[in-house]
Amino acid sequence: MRENRLGQSGLRVSELCVGCMSFGEPGRGGHPWTLPEAESRVLIRAAWEAGITFFDTANIYSDGSSEEILGNVLWDLAPRDGIVLATKVWGDPRPERQGLSRRLIFQQIDASLRRLRTDHVDLYQIHRWDPATPIAETMEALHDVVKAGKARYIGASSMYAWQFAKAQEVARANGWTTFVSMQNQLNLIYREEEREMIPLCLDQGVGLIPWSPVARGRLARPPGTATPRAGTDAYQRLLYERTEAADLAVIRAVESVAAGIGRPMAQVALAWVRQKPGVAAPIVGFTRLAQLNEILAGLDLVLDADQIARLEAPYIPHAVVGH
């Protein structure tokens, strides 16, 4: 497993990151398709044995049980310095505890560390923008989390490019810690981040760790294929339902390229993301060993210019979603 530098930081990460939303007690957090600890342990171990050392979760995933499972499993596999551990802050099932105020950031980092059974995370990310809290308050609080040793680096997730630029400038102007990474949505049926956010990150040396590189499975199977998650994942419908007709042509292009080279669709879709400039590690999720093995088997795939052109040609502009 190759390692890549995360932007211009000194942090090196495995070329794939395990997205841990799939790991969590099914009765918590409204995701009936998540896996309890015993089943999660098998997949986490398999990923680690394959060389993946980068794991990303969030305080809100399965009401905190994703973090609990990671804390129970990871340290049986590897020493703390053998894992790059990332989590996120902003969301909470209780509306009064959502946001990025100084009080909430301090509360949530301590709660995450307890669940993760560690004294620090390697990457602490704001999950979304908080319009109710001054960004200076948020950035100073994150800086203090780093200076307290509870996080080594900070990152951000989906937001508008002007918001990200504002946060970075506020931090720089005050001598505070800046973001080293951007976790935003990037896949063949959602490419709006190519307009502003990705060029900004490339210019500023911010590493990309895209989420949903296969569009929550839509780019991994022929259209109309039913899966347990697809039937219960309300967020997937929010992201992609309105553009299904336009996206069909892209999915067919993935299907055609995949058939032409004898590869699964997921490998083709993931290869496109992996080859984008600035991408350090796409975030991949899986609920079965077969899915993980398929992802790993595609790490050797390099798409040529003609294949990339065929995959990109059907795309039309989309409304911004996920911010």
Secondary structure as GFF3:
##gff-version 3
##sequence-region A 1 323
A	DSSP	beta_strand	3	5	.	.	.	ID=ss1
A	DSSP	beta_strand	12	14	.	.	.	ID=ss2
A	DSSP	beta_strand	17	19	.	.	.	ID=ss3
A	DSSP	three_ten_helix	20	22	.	.	.	ID=ss4
A	DSSP	alpha_helix	37	49	.	.	.	ID=ss5
A	DSSP	beta_strand	54	56	.	.	.	ID=ss6
A	DSSP	three_ten_helix	61	64	.	.	.	ID=ss7
A	DSSP	alpha_helix	65	77	.	.	.	ID=ss8
A	DSSP	three_ten_helix	80	82	.	.	.	ID=ss9
A	DSSP	beta_strand	84	89	.	.	.	ID=ss10
A	DSSP	three_ten_helix	95	97	.	.	.	ID=ss11
A	DSSP	alpha_helix	102	116	.	.	.	ID=ss12
A	DSSP	beta_strand	121	126	.	.	.	ID=ss13
A	DSSP	alpha_helix	135	147	.	.	.	ID=ss14
A	DSSP	beta_strand	151	157	.	.	.	ID=ss15
A	DSSP	alpha_helix	161	174	.	.	.	ID=ss16
A	DSSP	beta_strand	179	183	.	.	.	ID=ss17
A	DSSP	three_ten_helix	192	194	.	.	.	ID=ss18
A	DSSP	alpha_helix	197	204	.	.	.	ID=ss19
A	DSSP	beta_strand	207	208	.	.	.	ID=ss20
A	DSSP	three_ten_helix	215	217	.	.	.	ID=ss21
A	DSSP	alpha_helix	228	232	.	.	.	ID=ss22
A	DSSP	alpha_helix	234	240	.	.	.	ID=ss23
A	DSSP	three_ten_helix	241	243	.	.	.	ID=ss24
A	DSSP	alpha_helix	244	261	.	.	.	ID=ss25
A	DSSP	alpha_helix	265	274	.	.	.	ID=ss26
A	DSSP	beta_strand	283	284	.	.	.	ID=ss27
A	DSSP	alpha_helix	289	297	.	.	.	ID=ss28
A	DSSP	alpha_helix	305	312	.	.	.	ID=ss29
###
